[in-house]
Amino acid sequence: MNAIETDDLSVTLGRLPILRSISVTVANGEAVALMGTNGSGKTTLVRALLGLIGFQRGSIRLFGTELAQFSQWSRIGYVPQRAEIQYPQARVSEVVTTGLLATRRLFRPRTRTQLAQISAALEQVGMADRAAHPYHRLSSGQQQRVLIARALVSQAELLIMDEPLAGVDLGSQTRLAEILAALKNQGSAMLIVLHETGPLESMLDRQIVLRDGRVLPPYAAPTTSHGHETQPRPRTPLLPGMLDRGR
Amino acid sequence: MEFLVLPFMQRAIIAAVIAGAVSPAIGAYIVQRRLSLLGDGLGHVAIAGVGLALATGIAPLPMAVAVSVLGAVIIELLRTSGKASADVAMAILFYGGLATGVLLAGMVGQGAGTLSNYLFGSLLTVSAEDLWLILGMSVVILVPALGLLPQLFAVCSDEDYARTLGLPVRRYNLLIVILAAVTITVSMRTVGLLLVSALMVVPVATANNLTIGFGPALGLAMGIGAASSVGGVVGSYYLNAPPGSLIVVFTIAVFTVTLPLSGRLRRRLPRVVDDPDPTQLPHEVDEHKEHTHGADCGHPAISHHDHTDYIHDGHRHAPHLDHYDEH
């Protein structure tokens, strides 16, 4: 069974077509990068998959269930591109706790198991010592790691991440790559929006590249080795338009 | 302390404790959603309920609850409609409520004096029946406000994310404004409909300055609200002034006095260690000494921040010391 399956998906915002006839799949246990230039429709596709925006044509199935009927949201962990936590004094642990709400029963305090899950998720992203810290006092990279912990805390089977490496320092990127690789080995499926594969290169099974709201044919990464490399080199598809922007 | 033996003061103090604790409990969510003035608007709408009660001879409290809850539902529907005209519609609702209340009260000979008991609070108007009703309504407010704290916090702090958890975001948003409407009527006897918004907002602002974390701040705000309300009621007994005004003065005084402590608290927080400079971290290097990139080297050049990258073999080279970094 596929974790994600879209068929002929089209999304129009206002009168502007953003996604045109998108048919993609992410199999269980598969790690897929969703790539493309700014404005190609990556974030729109992610938001459509999560039911945050509607679609005009086609279908979305999550774990084999039509999106409209899907209710097992604890199976999905979402890391938004940038999260504005509206309460500036929120503790890191409070932010991560919200990740458990898909399964947490109403009017019940957190169980010991859930507290352990929160600690484990923070440990995974190297933020365990900041659990009581106010979220807004963290650097943007640290905030991103907290949001990843929030997605990890429910032990989701599918992680959908919108540029999880944006604003995260290189050391943390490498650490996150290790975390995500471990999760993948445990069977988690992933759809990760990226501008560049960077340290995630080795754990990715394949790439889906969007351009102007359409899926481009698979990119054949160059395979010629380059004499002086000290570690595996990220192979970033060079698309028209990427040349014009910064990193 | 002779006021403690007076039955009307006993009722007023109990009502003040309830109103003072309940108002910030809902106010915390209202402030978090950046709707601090919602309480003010709902207070205006509730005045129509009081006017209607005075005109029909029905008890003011239940009528004010019914009208303000109806107003809250309309406000939330207008707000979520996302239309520009919703802003104007809400203004019409607020001021229409105030005008209707004053008009209806005036028509039955209940002048500004009677109405001011509800606008600014009055120690004498809390009856035993009112007290039971206030107590019942406070339970109705506090059970969801505290019992659903994680869910309401999630909805107020990051609405999109709450949707991806499958939480019924619209229902929770509606619940918050309905609870706010009930809270306003609970408080109208002590702090009054025109000033209740301050009791919902100011203790929350004070607590936010003094604590870290939503849960602790909510608890502290309830304590500050209750203490300020009791102080205001007792002070108004001695000053022969409407309790609402004194309660609000107390809450603002607490906010002002504790403001310097807020700075101290910030300084005691562990310093945020910025992520290290990426150029100082281990990075991917390509020495590539057999070739020097330049304007005529034949590789496409890309301007990248303060330097130029060169496309080489499907990846980008950036000059750095005696080698090229992979960008």
Chai-1 contact restraints between the chains, C-beta under 6 A:
chainA,res_idxA,chainB,res_idxB,connection_type,confidence,min_distance_angstrom,max_distance_angstrom,comment,restraint_id
A,L50,B,T164,contact,1.0,0.0,6.0,A-B,restraint_1
A,L52,B,D160,contact,1.0,0.0,6.0,A-B,restraint_2
A,L52,B,R163,contact,1.0,0.0,6.0,A-B,restraint_3
A,W73,B,L165,contact,1.0,0.0,6.0,A-B,restraint_4
A,W73,B,G166,contact,1.0,0.0,6.0,A-B,restraint_5
A,Y78,B,T164,contact,1.0,0.0,6.0,A-B,restraint_6
A,A83,B,D158,contact,1.0,0.0,6.0,A-B,restraint_7
A,I85,B,S157,contact,1.0,0.0,6.0,A-B,restraint_8
A,I85,B,D158,contact,1.0,0.0,6.0,A-B,restraint_9
A,Q86,B,Q32,contact,1.0,0.0,6.0,A-B,restraint_10
A,Q86,B,S157,contact,1.0,0.0,6.0,A-B,restraint_11
A,Y87,B,Q32,contact,1.0,0.0,6.0,A-B,restraint_12
A,Y87,B,S157,contact,1.0,0.0,6.0,A-B,restraint_13
A,Y87,B,F214,contact,1.0,0.0,6.0,A-B,restraint_14
A,Q89,B,N208,contact,1.0,0.0,6.0,A-B,restraint_15
A,Q89,B,I212,contact,1.0,0.0,6.0,A-B,restraint_16
A,A90,B,F214,contact,1.0,0.0,6.0,A-B,restraint_17
A,R91,B,I212,contact,1.0,0.0,6.0,A-B,restraint_18
A,R91,B,G213,contact,1.0,0.0,6.0,A-B,restraint_19
A,E94,B,G213,contact,1.0,0.0,6.0,A-B,restraint_20
A,E94,B,F214,contact,1.0,0.0,6.0,A-B,restraint_21
A,T98,B,A154,contact,1.0,0.0,6.0,A-B,restraint_22
A,L101,B,A154,contact,1.0,0.0,6.0,A-B,restraint_23
A,L101,B,L165,contact,1.0,0.0,6.0,A-B,restraint_24
A,A102,B,L165,contact,1.0,0.0,6.0,A-B,restraint_25
A,A102,B,G166,contact,1.0,0.0,6.0,A-B,restraint_26
A,F107,B,G147,contact,1.0,0.0,6.0,A-B,restraint_27
A,P134,B,I212,contact,1.0,0.0,6.0,A-B,restraint_28
A,R137,B,V272,contact,1.0,0.0,6.0,A-B,restraint_29
A,L138,B,V272,contact,1.0,0.0,6.0,A-B,restraint_30
A,S139,B,V272,contact,1.0,0.0,6.0,A-B,restraint_31
A,S139,B,D274,contact,1.0,0.0,6.0,A-B,restraint_32
A,S139,B,D275,contact,1.0,0.0,6.0,A-B,restraint_33
A,G141,B,D275,contact,1.0,0.0,6.0,A-B,restraint_34
A,D169,B,D275,contact,1.0,0.0,6.0,A-B,restraint_35
A,D169,B,P276,contact,1.0,0.0,6.0,A-B,restraint_36
A,D169,B,P278,contact,1.0,0.0,6.0,A-B,restraint_37
A,L170,B,P278,contact,1.0,0.0,6.0,A-B,restraint_38
A,L170,B,L281,contact,1.0,0.0,6.0,A-B,restraint_39
A,G171,B,L281,contact,1.0,0.0,6.0,A-B,restraint_40
A,P222,B,G314,contact,1.0,0.0,6.0,A-B,restraint_41
A,H226,B,D313,contact,1.0,0.0,6.0,A-B,restraint_42
A,H228,B,D286,contact,1.0,0.0,6.0,A-B,restraint_43
A,H228,B,E287,contact,1.0,0.0,6.0,A-B,restraint_44
A,H228,B,H288,contact,1.0,0.0,6.0,A-B,restraint_45
A,T230,B,V285,contact,1.0,0.0,6.0,A-B,restraint_46
A,Q231,B,E284,contact,1.0,0.0,6.0,A-B,restraint_47
A,R233,B,E326,contact,1.0,0.0,6.0,A-B,restraint_48
A,L243,B,I302,contact,1.0,0.0,6.0,A-B,restraint_49
A,G246,B,H304,contact,1.0,0.0,6.0,A-B,restraint_50
A,G246,B,H305,contact,1.0,0.0,6.0,A-B,restraint_51
A,R247,B,H327,contact,1.0,0.0,6.0,A-B,restraint_52
